[in-house]
Amino acid sequence: YNRYLKKRLLKKVHFIFPVSDYTKELVNMMIDHKANFKPKVLVNGNGVDESKFLQAKSGGKINCRLDLGIDADIFVILTVCDLLERKGVDMLIRGISRFKKDVKSSILHIIVGEGREKEKLHNLVSALDMSDSVKFVGQIKSDIELAKYFVSADVYSMLSKTIQLECATEGFGISYIE
């Protein structure tokens, strides 16, 4: 039914603006190329307003960490995403847990976001005894505060999983650009 509905809708539009060549190919697979009328498909890539990061960046990493209550000497891994299974946050938490056993350095994984996997991720952190190494900060509404987290991080990491049963995959993560 969804496929039928999508094909019907595609017959009614003149232009489609996917955000990547990959998405363009997916759209093209849904278009009936035998039809008299076909929408024009033009890639309109994602972008980020850099100005929201300039103020935080000008303060420097140490000042951003002080503002956010993050120790200056700790290694910070940042993830910003909706907390969904396909984002792979669980894999990253498990990986950090294994890494911490081999390397006795201080690591803090900061997770920004909300979603249906939040409780499951909190339980995983507890089960792996990682509460001192993982900080959930929830959704951040302020561009300046979010920018401070990016500036404070040593590494940004967001994995992606394809969930076959849900046909879920990462199309394009804006946070990668940020």
Backbone as numpy.savetxt, mean C-alpha at the origin, in Angstrom:
# Nx Ny Nz CAx CAy CAz Cx Cy Cz
-22.52 -12.89 -14.19 -23.34 -11.69 -14.19 -22.48 -10.43 -14.19
-21.42 -10.40 -13.38 -20.54 -9.23 -13.33 -19.88 -8.97 -14.68
-19.44 -10.05 -15.32 -18.80 -9.90 -16.62 -19.79 -9.33 -17.65
-21.02 -9.81 -17.61 -22.07 -9.32 -18.50 -22.32 -7.83 -18.25
-22.43 -7.47 -16.98 -22.69 -6.08 -16.61 -21.54 -5.18 -17.07
-20.30 -5.62 -16.86 -19.15 -4.83 -17.29 -19.17 -4.62 -18.80
-19.47 -5.67 -19.55 -19.51 -5.54 -21.01 -20.60 -4.58 -21.46
-21.74 -4.61 -20.79 -22.83 -3.68 -21.11 -22.41 -2.24 -20.83
-21.75 -2.03 -19.69 -21.30 -0.68 -19.35 -20.25 -0.19 -20.33
-19.36 -1.08 -20.75 -18.30 -0.70 -21.68 -18.86 -0.26 -23.03
-20.07 -0.68 -23.36 -20.71 -0.27 -24.62 -21.27 1.14 -24.52
-21.36 1.70 -23.33 -22.00 3.00 -23.12 -21.01 4.15 -22.90
-19.73 3.85 -22.72 -18.76 4.90 -22.44 -17.91 5.22 -23.67
-17.43 6.45 -23.72 -16.60 6.87 -24.85 -15.11 6.74 -24.55
-14.74 6.99 -23.28 -13.34 6.94 -22.89 -13.19 6.15 -21.60
-12.08 5.44 -21.48 -11.71 4.76 -20.25 -10.26 5.14 -19.97
-9.99 5.52 -18.70 -8.66 5.98 -18.32 -8.06 5.06 -17.26
-7.48 3.92 -17.65 -6.80 3.05 -16.67 -5.51 3.72 -16.21
-4.98 3.27 -15.06 -3.80 3.92 -14.48 -2.48 3.26 -14.89
-2.53 2.18 -15.66 -1.29 1.51 -16.07 -1.54 0.73 -17.36
-0.46 0.36 -18.02 -0.58 -0.46 -19.23 -1.21 -1.82 -18.90
-0.87 -2.35 -17.72 -1.44 -3.63 -17.28 -2.96 -3.54 -17.19
-3.45 -2.47 -16.54 -4.89 -2.29 -16.40 -5.53 -2.05 -17.77
-4.82 -1.35 -18.64 -5.32 -1.13 -20.00 -5.55 -2.47 -20.71
-4.61 -3.38 -20.55 -4.76 -4.70 -21.17 -5.97 -5.44 -20.60
-6.18 -5.34 -19.29 -7.36 -5.98 -18.68 -8.65 -5.40 -19.24
-8.69 -4.08 -19.39 -9.87 -3.42 -19.95 -10.07 -3.87 -21.39
-9.01 -3.90 -22.16 -9.12 -4.31 -23.56 -9.64 -5.73 -23.71
-9.34 -6.60 -22.74 -9.85 -7.97 -22.80 -11.37 -8.02 -22.59
-11.91 -7.01 -21.91 -13.36 -6.98 -21.65 -14.15 -6.32 -22.77
-13.48 -5.57 -23.61 -14.17 -4.85 -24.68 -14.49 -5.81 -25.82
-15.71 -5.70 -26.31 -16.14 -6.49 -27.46 -15.59 -5.81 -28.72
-14.52 -6.37 -29.26 -13.84 -5.74 -30.39 -14.60 -5.92 -31.71
-15.64 -6.74 -31.71 -16.46 -6.92 -32.91 -17.60 -5.89 -32.96
-17.83 -5.19 -31.86 -18.93 -4.22 -31.79 -18.63 -3.01 -32.68
-19.69 -2.34 -33.11 -19.53 -1.14 -33.94 -18.90 0.00 -33.17
-19.24 0.10 -31.89 -18.73 1.18 -31.05 -17.80 0.61 -29.99
-16.59 1.17 -29.91 -15.63 0.76 -28.88 -15.13 2.00 -28.16
-15.03 1.93 -26.83 -14.49 3.09 -26.11 -12.99 3.24 -26.39
-12.52 4.45 -26.32 -11.10 4.73 -26.47 -10.45 4.54 -25.10
-9.36 3.78 -25.05 -8.69 3.46 -23.79 -7.35 4.19 -23.77
-7.22 5.15 -22.82 -6.02 5.97 -22.70 -5.44 5.84 -21.30
-4.17 5.49 -21.21 -3.52 5.35 -19.91 -3.30 6.74 -19.30
-3.74 6.88 -18.05 -3.55 8.11 -17.29 -2.87 7.70 -15.98
-1.55 7.71 -15.99 -0.78 7.21 -14.86 -1.03 7.95 -13.55
-0.87 7.23 -12.46 -1.01 7.83 -11.13 0.11 8.81 -10.88
-0.15 9.73 -9.99 0.86 10.70 -9.60 0.68 11.08 -8.14
1.63 11.81 -7.62 1.62 12.22 -6.22 1.97 13.70 -6.16
1.30 14.43 -5.30 1.61 15.83 -5.06 2.81 15.89 -4.11
3.98 16.18 -4.66 5.21 16.20 -3.87 5.22 17.25 -2.78
4.45 18.31 -2.95 4.49 19.41 -1.98 4.11 18.96 -0.58
3.28 17.93 -0.47 2.88 17.49 0.87 4.05 16.85 1.63
5.11 16.48 0.93 6.26 15.87 1.57 7.39 16.87 1.86
7.38 17.99 1.17 8.49 18.94 1.27 8.63 19.53 2.68
7.52 19.88 3.32 7.59 20.46 4.66 8.18 19.47 5.65
7.72 18.23 5.60 8.24 17.20 6.52 9.70 16.92 6.23
10.05 16.85 4.95 11.42 16.54 4.57 12.39 17.64 5.00
11.93 18.88 4.97 12.81 20.00 5.34 13.18 19.95 6.83
12.32 19.33 7.65 12.61 19.19 9.08 13.65 18.13 9.38
13.87 17.24 8.44 14.86 16.18 8.61 14.31 14.96 9.34
14.99 13.85 9.15 14.57 12.56 9.71 14.51 12.59 11.24
15.53 13.13 11.87 15.59 13.13 13.34 14.41 13.92 13.93
14.14 15.11 13.39 13.03 15.91 13.90 11.67 15.23 13.66
11.52 14.59 12.52 10.27 13.86 12.25 10.10 12.72 13.25
11.19 12.02 13.51 11.12 10.92 14.49 10.78 11.44 15.89
11.37 12.56 16.27 11.06 13.15 17.58 9.57 13.51 17.66
9.06 14.14 16.61 7.64 14.53 16.58 6.71 13.32 16.70
7.14 12.18 16.15 6.30 10.98 16.14 6.60 10.03 17.31
7.59 10.38 18.14 7.93 9.53 19.28 8.68 8.27 18.88
9.49 8.36 17.84 10.27 7.22 17.35 11.73 7.41 17.74
12.33 6.40 18.32 13.73 6.43 18.73 14.62 6.71 17.52
15.57 7.60 17.69 16.46 8.00 16.60 17.38 6.88 16.15
17.68 5.91 17.03 18.66 4.87 16.72 18.06 3.58 16.18
16.76 3.50 16.07 16.10 2.26 15.66 15.97 2.22 14.13
16.01 1.03 13.56 15.82 0.86 12.12 14.31 0.76 11.86
13.78 1.67 11.03 12.34 1.75 10.82 11.95 1.26 9.43
11.02 0.29 9.43 10.40 -0.20 8.20 8.97 0.32 8.20
8.56 0.95 7.13 7.22 1.54 7.04 6.37 0.82 6.01
5.11 0.58 6.38 4.12 0.06 5.45 2.89 0.94 5.56
2.39 1.44 4.42 1.18 2.25 4.38 0.24 1.58 3.39
-0.90 1.07 3.90 -1.84 0.39 3.01 -3.14 0.08 3.74
-4.15 -0.30 2.97 -5.35 -0.88 3.57 -4.95 -2.25 4.08
-5.40 -2.60 5.26 -5.01 -3.88 5.84 -5.91 -4.98 5.29
-5.52 -5.45 4.12 -6.22 -6.50 3.39 -5.26 -7.65 3.17
-5.78 -8.84 3.01 -4.93 -10.02 2.84 -3.98 -9.86 1.67
-4.45 -9.30 0.56 -3.62 -9.20 -0.64 -2.43 -8.25 -0.49
-2.41 -7.44 0.57 -1.30 -6.51 0.79 -0.07 -7.20 1.38
-0.22 -8.43 1.89 0.94 -9.20 2.33 1.62 -8.71 3.61
0.92 -7.92 4.42 1.52 -7.41 5.66 1.90 -8.57 6.58
1.12 -9.63 6.58 1.43 -10.80 7.41 2.78 -11.41 7.03
3.08 -11.48 5.74 4.36 -12.03 5.29 5.52 -11.17 5.76
5.32 -9.87 5.73 6.37 -8.96 6.17 6.62 -9.10 7.68
5.55 -9.20 8.45 5.70 -9.38 9.91 6.44 -10.68 10.19
6.08 -11.76 9.50 6.78 -13.04 9.70 8.26 -12.94 9.31
8.52 -12.24 8.22 9.91 -12.07 7.77 10.74 -11.27 8.76
10.17 -10.21 9.30 10.88 -9.41 10.30 11.14 -10.24 11.55
10.16 -11.06 11.92 10.32 -11.93 13.10 11.50 -12.88 12.91
11.62 -13.49 11.74 12.74 -14.40 11.47 14.07 -13.64 11.44
14.05 -12.48 10.83 15.25 -11.66 10.73 15.75 -11.24 12.11
14.82 -10.85 12.98 15.20 -10.40 14.33 15.86 -11.52 15.13
15.50 -12.76 14.86 16.12 -13.89 15.56 17.58 -14.04 15.17
17.90 -13.73 13.90 19.26 -13.87 13.40 20.12 -12.64 13.69
19.52 -11.48 13.67 20.25 -10.23 13.85 19.71 -9.54 15.09
20.56 -9.27 16.01 20.13 -8.69 17.29 20.13 -7.16 17.23
19.47 -6.60 16.22 19.40 -5.14 16.14 17.96 -4.70 16.39
17.80 -3.44 16.70 16.48 -2.90 16.99 15.78 -2.52 15.69
14.61 -3.11 15.50 13.80 -2.85 14.31 12.41 -2.47 14.75
11.84 -1.47 14.09 10.45 -1.09 14.33 9.72 -1.10 12.99
8.68 -1.91 12.90 7.84 -1.93 11.71 6.59 -1.12 12.02
6.45 0.01 11.35 5.30 0.89 11.53 4.30 0.59 10.43
3.06 0.29 10.84 2.01 -0.04 9.87 0.93 1.04 9.96
0.75 1.76 8.85 -0.27 2.80 8.76 -1.41 2.26 7.92
-2.61 2.26 8.49 -3.78 1.83 7.73 -4.79 1.10 8.59
-5.94 0.88 8.01 -7.05 0.16 8.65 -7.55 -0.87 7.64
-8.30 -1.84 8.12 -8.89 -2.81 7.21 -9.31 -4.08 7.93
-9.93 -4.95 7.16 -10.54 -6.15 7.75 -9.53 -7.16 8.30
-8.25 -7.02 7.95 -7.22 -7.93 8.46 -6.55 -7.42 9.73
-6.98 -6.27 10.24 -6.30 -5.63 11.37 -6.23 -6.56 12.59
-7.34 -7.14 12.99 -7.35 -8.01 14.17 -6.46 -9.23 13.95
-6.52 -9.80 12.77 -5.69 -10.96 12.44 -4.19 -10.60 12.53
-3.84 -9.41 12.07 -2.44 -8.97 12.13 -2.01 -8.70 13.57
-2.89 -8.11 14.36 -2.58 -7.90 15.78 -2.34 -9.24 16.47
-3.18 -10.22 16.16 -3.02 -11.57 16.74 -1.70 -12.20 16.31
-1.32 -12.02 15.06 -0.05 -12.55 14.57 1.13 -11.92 15.30
1.07 -10.61 15.48 2.14 -9.90 16.20 2.26 -10.44 17.62
1.13 -10.66 18.28 1.15 -11.22 19.65 1.71 -12.63 19.66
1.26 -13.46 18.71 1.70 -14.86 18.65 3.21 -14.97 18.41
3.77 -14.04 17.65 5.21 -14.04 17.35 6.01 -13.26 18.38
5.34 -12.75 19.40 5.98 -11.95 20.45 6.74 -10.78 19.83
6.05 -10.04 18.95 6.66 -8.93 18.22 6.09 -7.57 18.63
5.36 -7.51 19.74 4.70 -6.26 20.14 5.67 -5.10 20.30
6.92 -5.39 20.67 7.92 -4.33 20.83 8.49 -3.88 19.48
8.20 -4.63 18.42 8.80 -4.34 17.12 7.79 -3.92 16.05
6.52 -3.95 16.37 5.48 -3.58 15.40 4.56 -2.55 16.04
4.35 -1.45 15.32 3.47 -0.39 15.82 2.39 -0.13 14.78
1.13 -0.32 15.17 -0.01 -0.01 14.32 -0.45 1.41 14.65
-0.48 2.30 13.66 -0.89 3.68 13.93 -2.25 4.02 13.35
-2.90 3.08 12.68 -4.24 3.33 12.14 -4.21 4.24 10.93
-5.36 4.80 10.62 -5.49 5.70 9.47 -4.99 7.08 9.85
-4.25 7.73 8.97 -3.73 9.07 9.21 -4.39 10.01 8.21
-5.08 11.00 8.72 -5.80 11.96 7.87 -4.92 13.12 7.42
-3.93 13.47 8.23 -3.08 14.63 7.94 -1.97 14.26 6.96
-1.89 15.00 5.85 -0.81 14.78 4.88 0.55 15.01 5.51
0.64 16.03 6.37 1.92 16.36 7.01 2.37 15.21 7.92
1.44 14.69 8.72 1.81 13.59 9.62 2.22 12.35 8.82
1.47 12.03 7.77 1.84 10.89 6.93 3.22 11.10 6.31
3.47 12.29 5.84 4.78 12.60 5.25 5.89 12.41 6.28
5.63 12.75 7.54 6.64 12.56 8.59 6.98 11.09 8.77
5.98 10.21 8.64 6.26 8.77 8.73 7.15 8.33 7.58
6.88 8.82 6.37 7.72 8.47 5.23 9.15 8.96 5.44
9.31 10.19 5.90 10.65 10.75 6.13 11.37 9.99 7.24
10.64 9.53 8.25 11.23 8.83 9.40 11.72 7.43 9.06
11.19 6.86 8.00 11.50 5.46 7.68 12.87 5.30 7.03
13.48 4.17 7.33 14.71 3.78 6.64 14.39 3.00 5.37
13.29 2.26 5.43 12.87 1.41 4.31 11.35 1.46 4.22
10.84 1.52 3.00 9.40 1.37 2.78 9.18 -0.02 2.19
8.20 -0.73 2.72 7.93 -2.07 2.19 6.44 -2.35 2.19
5.95 -2.76 1.06 4.58 -3.27 0.95 4.63 -4.41 -0.05
4.30 -5.57 0.44 4.30 -6.74 -0.42 2.93 -6.85 -1.08
2.79 -7.80 -1.96 1.51 -8.01 -2.61 1.32 -9.49 -2.88
0.11 -9.95 -2.61 -0.23 -11.34 -2.89 -1.43 -11.34 -3.83
-1.50 -12.33 -4.69 -2.69 -12.53 -5.50 -3.56 -13.55 -4.79
-4.79 -13.19 -4.51 -5.74 -14.07 -3.85 -6.68 -14.61 -4.93
-6.40 -15.83 -5.38 -7.11 -16.41 -6.51 -8.63 -16.48 -6.30
-9.06 -16.94 -5.12 -10.49 -17.10 -4.87 -11.27 -15.80 -4.94
-10.62 -14.70 -4.59 -11.27 -13.39 -4.62 -10.95 -12.61 -5.90
-10.11 -13.19 -6.76 -9.62 -12.48 -7.95 -9.03 -11.13 -7.55
-8.30 -11.12 -6.43 -7.74 -9.88 -5.89 -6.24 -9.83 -6.16
-5.81 -8.70 -6.68 -4.40 -8.47 -6.93 -4.13 -6.98 -6.77
-2.89 -6.61 -6.60 -2.54 -5.20 -6.46 -2.43 -4.60 -7.85
-3.31 -3.66 -8.17 -3.28 -3.02 -9.46 -2.16 -2.01 -9.54
-2.17 -1.08 -8.60 -1.12 -0.06 -8.55 -1.20 0.60 -7.19
-0.15 0.53 -6.42 -0.14 1.13 -5.08 0.42 2.54 -5.12
-0.43 3.52 -4.81 0.01 4.91 -4.75 1.13 5.08 -3.73
1.06 4.33 -2.64 2.08 4.49 -1.60 3.47 4.13 -2.10
3.57 3.31 -3.15 4.89 3.04 -3.73 5.52 4.33 -4.25
4.71 5.14 -4.91 5.21 6.40 -5.45 5.57 7.36 -4.32
4.68 7.42 -3.30 4.94 8.33 -2.18 6.25 7.99 -1.53
